[in-house]
């Protein structure tokens, strides 16, 4: 491969864009974030984004907090949410929202009431998920049966999970609630997560996947058989939107489409 992005269309499984390395991946994600935000504000007057946790989104945020990207984003028209969260205090280094606020959102001109983390300061994860769903419906409802984010950012786990939709967990079957508390036995923990319908309703759904450790999972999701209970990321298929995978070279090592190109 060259240092230029390589693109392969996997049909309903999405378009895959390959970047040279993790830094290039974060840079491309920052560019895309700024572009989508400006386009959404131009078309609809506001942009609603669901962020994900992880190293690449963190680096993307750091880039967005710097010039010239900082000046490209219409921060005063942006509402920020999260696709999932750990049941930890926001001050914890494990908190997706807490990390994003401290490393990114505190450094840009966005008001506190435009930032909408999962409420993890109570004692009941189910109540927290219901409250988050109500917030989403209040701010994004707009008459839609399922509220639509302008941009949904997602990651991919080595087991094929995305957001906190883990293989074999109850949240995978949820089709009514927008957000749920999802017990994950393999982690001995409960996670808060948006559900498949609201994630798949995004106008732009973008997976950020980097590193050799994700290569097997990415190949299974994109080129393997349909096994959505085992590979939850396969369930995120936008009905009326674009599905894009931004990945680095290491992550595509097992993909036949790119192996053929390299060979």
N, C-alpha and C positions, 0 to 999 in steps of 0.2 A: 504494500500500500504506500501511497504518497502521503504527504502531510495534509493534503486537501481532504475534506470530508468525502466519504464514499456513501452512497445512498442505495438501498435496496428496498423495494416495495413488497411487503408480505401480505398484500390484500387486506382482508378484514383483521389480520393480526397486527397491522400497522406498518408504518414506514420506518426504516432503520437508518440512522445517520451516524457514521463512525468518525470519531475524532482521534487525533494522534495520541493523546494521553489525558490524564485527569484534569490538568490545568486547562487544556483546550476544551475539554468537555464542560467545565464550569464556565468558561468564557462564552461558549456557544449558548449555554443555558441562560446566562445573564443577558445576552443579546436578544434571545427569544422572549424572555420575560419583559424586557423593555418594549419590544415591538408589540407584543400582545396587549400589554397594558395600555399603550397609546391607542391602538386600534379599537379596543373595547370602549375606551372613554370617548373616542371620536364617534363611534356608532351608537353607543347606548348611554353615554354620559357618566359611566362608572365602570370600574373593573373589580371583580371579586376573584380572589386567588386562594387556592388551598395549597399550602406548603407541605413538604415532607421533611422528615429528619434525615440525618446522615451527613457524611463528609462532603459529598459533592454539592448538595443544597447549601451547606454552610459556606463553602468557598464561593458559590454563586452569590450568596448574600453579601459576602465581604466585597466582592467586585461591584455589586450594585450600590454599595455604600460609598464608592469612590467615584471621582470624576474619570471619564465623562458620563458613565452610566447613571450616576446619581441625578444628573440634570436631565436625563432622557425620560425618566419615569414620572408620570403625573401623580405624585404621592398624595395630593389632596383629594384625589378621586378614587383612591384605592382602599379596599377592605380586605384584610388578611385573615385567613382561617388556617386550620391544619387538618390534614387528612386523618391523622391518628395521634395518639398521645399515650405515654406511660402514666400509670396511676402513681405519680410522684409529685411533690411540691414543685412549683415553678422555679424555685431557687436551685433545684437539683441539677447537676450536670447531665442527668439522664432525660431531662424535660426537653422535648422537641421545641416547644414554644419558648421556654426559658432561654435556651441556647440561641435561637434565632433573634430574640429580643435583645439579648446582651451583645451579640456579635454583629448585628445587622440593623435591626429596626430602630434601635436607640440612636443610630448614627445617620438616619435619614429623616426628612421633614414630614413625618406622618404622625397624626394625633393618636393619643392613647385609645380614644373611642372608635378608632378605625381598626384596631387590633383585637382579634377575637379568639383567645385561646380556649381550649377545653377547660371547664372549671374543675380543678383537681384539689381544691382546698376544703372539700367536704368529706363526708364519711361514706357516701353511697355512690359507687360508680354508675349504677343504673339511672339514678336521678341526675347525675352529671351529664350522661349521654342524652337524656330526654331534654334537659335544659339547653344543651348545645343544638339539638335538632330544632328546638323552638326558636333559638336565635337565628339559625340559618333560614328557617322559613319566614321569619319576620323581615329579614334583610334581603333575601333573594327570592321570596315567593313569587311576586310579579304575576300571579295567576297561573303559574306553571304547576302541573301535577307533581313533578319532581323539580325542585329548584336547580338552576344551572350555574355552575361556576364558569367564569371566562377562561380560567386556567387551572388545571389540576396537575400538580407535580407529584410523582410517585417514584418509589424505589423498588428494587427487586431483591428479595432475600435468597440465600443459597438454597432454601427449601421451596422456592417458588411463591412465597407470600408477598403481598404488597399491602401498603398501609399496615393495619394490624388484622388483616384477613389471613389467618394462618390455615394450613391444610387441616381438614377434618374438624374445624371449629364451627360453632353454631352460627356465627355471624354470616357465614357464606350463604346460608339459606334465607337470610332476612331480605324481604322485598317490600316491606311497608315503612319501617322506621328509617330515618335519615342517618341516625347515629346510634350505636349500641355499645354497651360494655361487653367485651368479648373475653371470657375466660380462656386462657391458653395453657393447657396442662403441661406441655413440654417446657414452658418457661416458668411454671408454677406462679403465674401472675395473671392479672386481669388487665387488658388493654382497652382503651377507648378508641373507637374507629368509626369513620364514615362507612356506609354500606355500599354494596355494589351498585345499586341503582343511581345513587347520587354521584358517585365517582364516574360512572359511565355516562352520566348526563352532561359532563363537562364539554364545553365548546372546543377546548384544546386540552387533550390529555397527553402529558409528556412524562415518560419514564426516563430517569437518569440512572444509568448503570455503568459502573466502572470497576475494573480489577479482574484478575484471572479467577478469583474465587467465585465470580458470578457466571463464568463461561458455561458451565454445565446447565445451570438453571435457565439462562437465556436461550440456549439451544433447545431445551425441552419446551419452553413456552412458545417459541417461534416456529420450530421445525418438528416438534414431536407431536404425538397424537393428542386429541382433545381429552384432557383429563382435568377438568376445572376444579374438582374437589381436591385433587392432589397438587395442582398448580393454580392457586387462586388468581394469579395475575392474568390467566387466560380468560377470566370472567369479565375483565374490564375492556369491553368493546363498545365504544361510543356509538350511540344510535344515530345521532345527528351532529357529529363533530369529527375532529381529526385525532388520530392516535399516532403519536410519534415517539420513537425510541432514540434518545441521544446516548451513545455508548462509546467507550474507548476501545483501542485495538485489542487489549488483553481480554476484554469481555466477549469479543466475537471469535475467539480462537476455536470454538467448537461448532460454529455455524458453517454449514456446507456452502451456503451462498458465497461467503467470503473466502472460504478455503479454495473454492474453484477459481476465484479471481486471483488469489495469490499464487496458485499453482501454475 
